[in-house]
């Protein structure tokens, strides 16, 4: 297990926005490499939790992309930059990682708001 920058309980206490679990399966990709990271566990306007095949170092920065279940504001995807806050191995020998959204355009933030209210 990697050392976290913040403990999971501290992350929960510091959240400004409610986390939403997707009502449909959504996968998260590394926009830089195009490789799949894993399924989305939950998301808010300032962070997300992802189930992944490997561990991420706290502090690692990734540019994420998600294909949307339908067009939202004319777009089929949403992208943003996130910093790994914590990563741990689950009981199933996969990993879970929490990311803080550090950069997102105004249009992608609007899409994310609609995604969390309509599909989560």
PyMOL commands that place a pseudoatom at each C-alpha (Angstrom):
pseudoatom trace, name=CA, resn=UNK, resi=1, chain=A, elem=C, hetatm=0, pos=[0.000, 0.000, 0.000]
pseudoatom trace, name=CA, resn=UNK, resi=2, chain=A, elem=C, hetatm=0, pos=[1.303, 3.437, -0.899]
pseudoatom trace, name=CA, resn=UNK, resi=3, chain=A, elem=C, hetatm=0, pos=[1.492, 6.171, 1.678]
pseudoatom trace, name=CA, resn=UNK, resi=4, chain=A, elem=C, hetatm=0, pos=[-1.268, 8.680, 1.210]
pseudoatom trace, name=CA, resn=UNK, resi=5, chain=A, elem=C, hetatm=0, pos=[-0.871, 12.445, 1.176]
pseudoatom trace, name=CA, resn=UNK, resi=6, chain=A, elem=C, hetatm=0, pos=[-4.099, 12.585, 3.186]
pseudoatom trace, name=CA, resn=UNK, resi=7, chain=A, elem=C, hetatm=0, pos=[-5.829, 9.758, 4.970]
pseudoatom trace, name=CA, resn=UNK, resi=8, chain=A, elem=C, hetatm=0, pos=[-9.038, 8.492, 3.424]
pseudoatom trace, name=CA, resn=UNK, resi=9, chain=A, elem=C, hetatm=0, pos=[-11.041, 9.736, 6.395]
pseudoatom trace, name=CA, resn=UNK, resi=10, chain=A, elem=C, hetatm=0, pos=[-9.473, 13.200, 6.026]
pseudoatom trace, name=CA, resn=UNK, resi=11, chain=A, elem=C, hetatm=0, pos=[-10.366, 13.170, 2.310]
pseudoatom trace, name=CA, resn=UNK, resi=12, chain=A, elem=C, hetatm=0, pos=[-13.973, 12.452, 3.191]
pseudoatom trace, name=CA, resn=UNK, resi=13, chain=A, elem=C, hetatm=0, pos=[-14.033, 15.242, 5.757]
pseudoatom trace, name=CA, resn=UNK, resi=14, chain=A, elem=C, hetatm=0, pos=[-12.534, 17.768, 3.324]
pseudoatom trace, name=CA, resn=UNK, resi=15, chain=A, elem=C, hetatm=0, pos=[-14.891, 17.039, 0.425]
pseudoatom trace, name=CA, resn=UNK, resi=16, chain=A, elem=C, hetatm=0, pos=[-16.814, 20.045, -0.788]
pseudoatom trace, name=CA, resn=UNK, resi=17, chain=A, elem=C, hetatm=0, pos=[-19.085, 18.086, -3.108]
pseudoatom trace, name=CA, resn=UNK, resi=18, chain=A, elem=C, hetatm=0, pos=[-21.041, 14.890, -2.600]
pseudoatom trace, name=CA, resn=UNK, resi=19, chain=A, elem=C, hetatm=0, pos=[-19.619, 11.833, -4.348]
pseudoatom trace, name=CA, resn=UNK, resi=20, chain=A, elem=C, hetatm=0, pos=[-21.944, 10.061, -6.782]
pseudoatom trace, name=CA, resn=UNK, resi=21, chain=A, elem=C, hetatm=0, pos=[-21.792, 6.418, -7.872]
pseudoatom trace, name=CA, resn=UNK, resi=22, chain=A, elem=C, hetatm=0, pos=[-22.500, 6.021, -11.575]
pseudoatom trace, name=CA, resn=UNK, resi=23, chain=A, elem=C, hetatm=0, pos=[-25.823, 4.441, -12.536]
pseudoatom trace, name=CA, resn=UNK, resi=24, chain=A, elem=C, hetatm=0, pos=[-24.142, 3.104, -15.680]
pseudoatom trace, name=CA, resn=UNK, resi=25, chain=A, elem=C, hetatm=0, pos=[-20.701, 1.546, -16.038]
pseudoatom trace, name=CA, resn=UNK, resi=26, chain=A, elem=C, hetatm=0, pos=[-18.199, 4.304, -16.848]
pseudoatom trace, name=CA, resn=UNK, resi=27, chain=A, elem=C, hetatm=0, pos=[-14.535, 3.688, -17.627]
pseudoatom trace, name=CA, resn=UNK, resi=28, chain=A, elem=C, hetatm=0, pos=[-11.706, 6.127, -17.045]
pseudoatom trace, name=CA, resn=UNK, resi=29, chain=A, elem=C, hetatm=0, pos=[-8.797, 6.456, -19.482]
pseudoatom trace, name=CA, resn=UNK, resi=30, chain=A, elem=C, hetatm=0, pos=[-5.374, 8.069, -19.392]
pseudoatom trace, name=CA, resn=UNK, resi=31, chain=A, elem=C, hetatm=0, pos=[-5.745, 10.708, -22.087]
pseudoatom trace, name=CA, resn=UNK, resi=32, chain=A, elem=C, hetatm=0, pos=[-1.975, 10.890, -22.579]
pseudoatom trace, name=CA, resn=UNK, resi=33, chain=A, elem=C, hetatm=0, pos=[-1.540, 7.203, -23.407]
pseudoatom trace, name=CA, resn=UNK, resi=34, chain=A, elem=C, hetatm=0, pos=[-5.097, 6.270, -24.392]
pseudoatom trace, name=CA, resn=UNK, resi=35, chain=A, elem=C, hetatm=0, pos=[-4.894, 3.269, -22.051]
pseudoatom trace, name=CA, resn=UNK, resi=36, chain=A, elem=C, hetatm=0, pos=[-7.783, 2.305, -19.799]
pseudoatom trace, name=CA, resn=UNK, resi=37, chain=A, elem=C, hetatm=0, pos=[-7.270, 2.970, -16.105]
pseudoatom trace, name=CA, resn=UNK, resi=38, chain=A, elem=C, hetatm=0, pos=[-10.398, 1.206, -14.890]
pseudoatom trace, name=CA, resn=UNK, resi=39, chain=A, elem=C, hetatm=0, pos=[-14.034, 1.559, -13.942]
pseudoatom trace, name=CA, resn=UNK, resi=40, chain=A, elem=C, hetatm=0, pos=[-15.256, 4.623, -12.109]
pseudoatom trace, name=CA, resn=UNK, resi=41, chain=A, elem=C, hetatm=0, pos=[-16.309, 3.903, -8.511]
pseudoatom trace, name=CA, resn=UNK, resi=42, chain=A, elem=C, hetatm=0, pos=[-17.601, 7.400, -7.712]
pseudoatom trace, name=CA, resn=UNK, resi=43, chain=A, elem=C, hetatm=0, pos=[-17.182, 10.990, -8.797]
pseudoatom trace, name=CA, resn=UNK, resi=44, chain=A, elem=C, hetatm=0, pos=[-17.853, 14.556, -7.653]
pseudoatom trace, name=CA, resn=UNK, resi=45, chain=A, elem=C, hetatm=0, pos=[-16.987, 17.986, -8.977]
pseudoatom trace, name=CA, resn=UNK, resi=46, chain=A, elem=C, hetatm=0, pos=[-13.641, 17.883, -7.188]
pseudoatom trace, name=CA, resn=UNK, resi=47, chain=A, elem=C, hetatm=0, pos=[-12.572, 14.241, -7.226]
pseudoatom trace, name=CA, resn=UNK, resi=48, chain=A, elem=C, hetatm=0, pos=[-13.075, 10.627, -8.196]
pseudoatom trace, name=CA, resn=UNK, resi=49, chain=A, elem=C, hetatm=0, pos=[-12.356, 7.098, -7.058]
pseudoatom trace, name=CA, resn=UNK, resi=50, chain=A, elem=C, hetatm=0, pos=[-11.263, 4.540, -9.636]
pseudoatom trace, name=CA, resn=UNK, resi=51, chain=A, elem=C, hetatm=0, pos=[-10.760, 0.778, -9.506]
pseudoatom trace, name=CA, resn=UNK, resi=52, chain=A, elem=C, hetatm=0, pos=[-7.476, 0.114, -11.298]
pseudoatom trace, name=CA, resn=UNK, resi=53, chain=A, elem=C, hetatm=0, pos=[-5.158, -2.725, -12.280]
pseudoatom trace, name=CA, resn=UNK, resi=54, chain=A, elem=C, hetatm=0, pos=[-2.051, -1.167, -10.724]
pseudoatom trace, name=CA, resn=UNK, resi=55, chain=A, elem=C, hetatm=0, pos=[-0.993, 1.164, -7.956]
pseudoatom trace, name=CA, resn=UNK, resi=56, chain=A, elem=C, hetatm=0, pos=[-0.556, 4.925, -8.386]
pseudoatom trace, name=CA, resn=UNK, resi=57, chain=A, elem=C, hetatm=0, pos=[1.908, 6.985, -6.422]
pseudoatom trace, name=CA, resn=UNK, resi=58, chain=A, elem=C, hetatm=0, pos=[0.303, 9.723, -4.313]
pseudoatom trace, name=CA, resn=UNK, resi=59, chain=A, elem=C, hetatm=0, pos=[1.027, 13.006, -6.055]
pseudoatom trace, name=CA, resn=UNK, resi=60, chain=A, elem=C, hetatm=0, pos=[1.034, 11.443, -9.550]
pseudoatom trace, name=CA, resn=UNK, resi=61, chain=A, elem=C, hetatm=0, pos=[-0.782, 13.655, -12.070]
pseudoatom trace, name=CA, resn=UNK, resi=62, chain=A, elem=C, hetatm=0, pos=[-2.902, 12.137, -14.834]
pseudoatom trace, name=CA, resn=UNK, resi=63, chain=A, elem=C, hetatm=0, pos=[-4.995, 13.687, -17.575]
pseudoatom trace, name=CA, resn=UNK, resi=64, chain=A, elem=C, hetatm=0, pos=[-8.228, 11.690, -17.516]
pseudoatom trace, name=CA, resn=UNK, resi=65, chain=A, elem=C, hetatm=0, pos=[-10.815, 11.100, -20.208]
pseudoatom trace, name=CA, resn=UNK, resi=66, chain=A, elem=C, hetatm=0, pos=[-14.203, 9.419, -19.889]
pseudoatom trace, name=CA, resn=UNK, resi=67, chain=A, elem=C, hetatm=0, pos=[-16.546, 8.415, -22.678]
pseudoatom trace, name=CA, resn=UNK, resi=68, chain=A, elem=C, hetatm=0, pos=[-20.030, 9.592, -21.747]
pseudoatom trace, name=CA, resn=UNK, resi=69, chain=A, elem=C, hetatm=0, pos=[-23.083, 7.318, -21.949]
pseudoatom trace, name=CA, resn=UNK, resi=70, chain=A, elem=C, hetatm=0, pos=[-24.861, 9.909, -24.148]
pseudoatom trace, name=CA, resn=UNK, resi=71, chain=A, elem=C, hetatm=0, pos=[-24.024, 13.309, -25.610]
pseudoatom trace, name=CA, resn=UNK, resi=72, chain=A, elem=C, hetatm=0, pos=[-23.961, 15.934, -22.884]
pseudoatom trace, name=CA, resn=UNK, resi=73, chain=A, elem=C, hetatm=0, pos=[-23.804, 19.555, -24.076]
pseudoatom trace, name=CA, resn=UNK, resi=74, chain=A, elem=C, hetatm=0, pos=[-22.875, 18.197, -27.514]
pseudoatom trace, name=CA, resn=UNK, resi=75, chain=A, elem=C, hetatm=0, pos=[-19.902, 16.181, -26.260]
pseudoatom trace, name=CA, resn=UNK, resi=76, chain=A, elem=C, hetatm=0, pos=[-19.355, 12.413, -26.064]
pseudoatom trace, name=CA, resn=UNK, resi=77, chain=A, elem=C, hetatm=0, pos=[-16.469, 12.707, -23.582]
pseudoatom trace, name=CA, resn=UNK, resi=78, chain=A, elem=C, hetatm=0, pos=[-15.169, 14.713, -20.677]
pseudoatom trace, name=CA, resn=UNK, resi=79, chain=A, elem=C, hetatm=0, pos=[-11.544, 15.305, -19.708]
pseudoatom trace, name=CA, resn=UNK, resi=80, chain=A, elem=C, hetatm=0, pos=[-9.710, 16.823, -16.763]
pseudoatom trace, name=CA, resn=UNK, resi=81, chain=A, elem=C, hetatm=0, pos=[-6.441, 16.627, -14.856]
pseudoatom trace, name=CA, resn=UNK, resi=82, chain=A, elem=C, hetatm=0, pos=[-6.215, 14.897, -11.496]
pseudoatom trace, name=CA, resn=UNK, resi=83, chain=A, elem=C, hetatm=0, pos=[-3.654, 14.324, -8.758]
pseudoatom trace, name=CA, resn=UNK, resi=84, chain=A, elem=C, hetatm=0, pos=[-3.546, 11.008, -6.912]
pseudoatom trace, name=CA, resn=UNK, resi=85, chain=A, elem=C, hetatm=0, pos=[-4.389, 11.623, -3.248]
pseudoatom trace, name=CA, resn=UNK, resi=86, chain=A, elem=C, hetatm=0, pos=[-4.259, 7.971, -2.156]
pseudoatom trace, name=CA, resn=UNK, resi=87, chain=A, elem=C, hetatm=0, pos=[-3.962, 4.450, -3.534]
pseudoatom trace, name=CA, resn=UNK, resi=88, chain=A, elem=C, hetatm=0, pos=[-4.435, 1.096, -1.857]
pseudoatom trace, name=CA, resn=UNK, resi=89, chain=A, elem=C, hetatm=0, pos=[-4.729, -2.556, -2.719]
pseudoatom trace, name=CA, resn=UNK, resi=90, chain=A, elem=C, hetatm=0, pos=[-8.206, -4.003, -2.288]
pseudoatom trace, name=CA, resn=UNK, resi=91, chain=A, elem=C, hetatm=0, pos=[-9.090, -7.497, -1.143]
pseudoatom trace, name=CA, resn=UNK, resi=92, chain=A, elem=C, hetatm=0, pos=[-9.498, -8.653, -4.756]
pseudoatom trace, name=CA, resn=UNK, resi=93, chain=A, elem=C, hetatm=0, pos=[-5.814, -7.947, -5.585]
pseudoatom trace, name=CA, resn=UNK, resi=94, chain=A, elem=C, hetatm=0, pos=[-6.796, -4.919, -7.609]
pseudoatom trace, name=CA, resn=UNK, resi=95, chain=A, elem=C, hetatm=0, pos=[-6.252, -1.344, -6.551]
pseudoatom trace, name=CA, resn=UNK, resi=96, chain=A, elem=C, hetatm=0, pos=[-8.420, 1.609, -5.647]
pseudoatom trace, name=CA, resn=UNK, resi=97, chain=A, elem=C, hetatm=0, pos=[-7.171, 5.147, -6.099]
pseudoatom trace, name=CA, resn=UNK, resi=98, chain=A, elem=C, hetatm=0, pos=[-8.596, 8.521, -5.172]
pseudoatom trace, name=CA, resn=UNK, resi=99, chain=A, elem=C, hetatm=0, pos=[-7.846, 11.544, -7.342]
pseudoatom trace, name=CA, resn=UNK, resi=100, chain=A, elem=C, hetatm=0, pos=[-8.411, 15.227, -6.737]
pseudoatom trace, name=CA, resn=UNK, resi=101, chain=A, elem=C, hetatm=0, pos=[-9.480, 17.121, -9.863]
pseudoatom trace, name=CA, resn=UNK, resi=102, chain=A, elem=C, hetatm=0, pos=[-6.850, 19.836, -10.231]
pseudoatom trace, name=CA, resn=UNK, resi=103, chain=A, elem=C, hetatm=0, pos=[-7.657, 21.295, -13.671]
pseudoatom trace, name=CA, resn=UNK, resi=104, chain=A, elem=C, hetatm=0, pos=[-10.896, 21.251, -15.640]
pseudoatom trace, name=CA, resn=UNK, resi=105, chain=A, elem=C, hetatm=0, pos=[-12.222, 23.618, -18.293]
pseudoatom trace, name=CA, resn=UNK, resi=106, chain=A, elem=C, hetatm=0, pos=[-15.480, 25.470, -17.698]
pseudoatom trace, name=CA, resn=UNK, resi=107, chain=A, elem=C, hetatm=0, pos=[-17.227, 23.443, -20.426]
pseudoatom trace, name=CA, resn=UNK, resi=108, chain=A, elem=C, hetatm=0, pos=[-16.003, 20.126, -19.000]
pseudoatom trace, name=CA, resn=UNK, resi=109, chain=A, elem=C, hetatm=0, pos=[-17.059, 21.197, -15.488]
pseudoatom trace, name=CA, resn=UNK, resi=110, chain=A, elem=C, hetatm=0, pos=[-20.572, 21.865, -16.829]
pseudoatom trace, name=CA, resn=UNK, resi=111, chain=A, elem=C, hetatm=0, pos=[-20.578, 18.405, -18.442]
pseudoatom trace, name=CA, resn=UNK, resi=112, chain=A, elem=C, hetatm=0, pos=[-19.387, 16.849, -15.175]
pseudoatom trace, name=CA, resn=UNK, resi=113, chain=A, elem=C, hetatm=0, pos=[-22.177, 18.613, -13.242]
pseudoatom trace, name=CA, resn=UNK, resi=114, chain=A, elem=C, hetatm=0, pos=[-24.776, 17.264, -15.678]
pseudoatom trace, name=CA, resn=UNK, resi=115, chain=A, elem=C, hetatm=0, pos=[-23.220, 13.778, -15.572]
pseudoatom trace, name=CA, resn=UNK, resi=116, chain=A, elem=C, hetatm=0, pos=[-23.383, 13.627, -11.775]
pseudoatom trace, name=CA, resn=UNK, resi=117, chain=A, elem=C, hetatm=0, pos=[-26.969, 14.882, -11.630]
pseudoatom trace, name=CA, resn=UNK, resi=118, chain=A, elem=C, hetatm=0, pos=[-28.447, 12.892, -14.538]
pseudoatom trace, name=CA, resn=UNK, resi=119, chain=A, elem=C, hetatm=0, pos=[-26.511, 9.595, -14.570]
pseudoatom trace, name=CA, resn=UNK, resi=120, chain=A, elem=C, hetatm=0, pos=[-25.283, 9.039, -11.028]
for i in range(1, 120): cmd.bond("trace and resi %d" % i, "trace and resi %d" % (i + 1))
show_as sticks, trace
zoom trace
